[in-house]
Amino acid sequence: MIGMMFNDMECKEFSYVLRKELDEMLFDLSDKRLDQNMRTSISKRYQTIFQMYARVAPPKELSKYVRDKRHSGER
């Protein structure tokens, strides 16, 4: 495991970048033109980014990005 230390401003920026990435992936997952392999790849990446975001986000903010198993893209 790699540890990193952020000051308050850097932590806010990191949180912002992660939120934007999560938003973009949610948008991509809503695109019905993508095939199942692409959806699965995006879903796996979403899980990784979500776990990173969970380390810096307050629970109320985090709940906006929780996906249930029906929408995970995995079968």
N, C-alpha and C positions, 0 to 999 in steps of 0.2 A: 504494500500500500504506500502511496505517495501522499505526504501531508503538505498542505499549503496554508500559509497565513495571509489573510486579507485584512486591510483596514476597512472601515465602515463604507467608504465610498466605493472601493473595489468590490466589496461584497454586494452592494446594491447593483452595480454594473453587471456582475456575474449573474445575479438573479434575473436581471432584465434580459440578458442575452439568452439565458436558458428558457425563460418564458416565451420569448419570440420564436425560439426554435420549436418549442412544444406546440405553439399556435400554428406554426407552418406545417408541422407534421400532422396535426389534426385536420388542417385544411386538405392536405394531400390525401389523407385516409378517407375523406368524404368524397373524393373524386372517383366516380363509378367506372371510369375508363381504365383504371389501374388493374392489372391482373393480380391474382392471389399471391404469387411469389413476391411481387413488389410490396403489396400490403403487409406481408409477413415480415419482410426486411424493415420496413418503416416502423412496424409495431415493435420489433425487437429494439430498434434504435430509440424509439419513444420510451421504452421501459428504462433504458440506461440513462437517458437524459432526465427522465422523471426522478430517478433515484438520486441523481446529482442535485436536482432542484430541491428535493425533499430535505437535503442537508442544510439548506439556507432559508427555506421558505417557512413562514408561519402556517400553522395547520389550516386556517381559514383560506389562505391563498392556495394552498396545496390541494384542497378539496375541489377546486375548479378544474384541475387537470387529471383527476382520478378517472380511470377508464375501467368499466366492468368487463368481465370475460366475454360477454356477447360482442363487444366492440374491439377486442384485442387483435383481430386479424389472424388469429391462429385457429386451426381446426384439428 
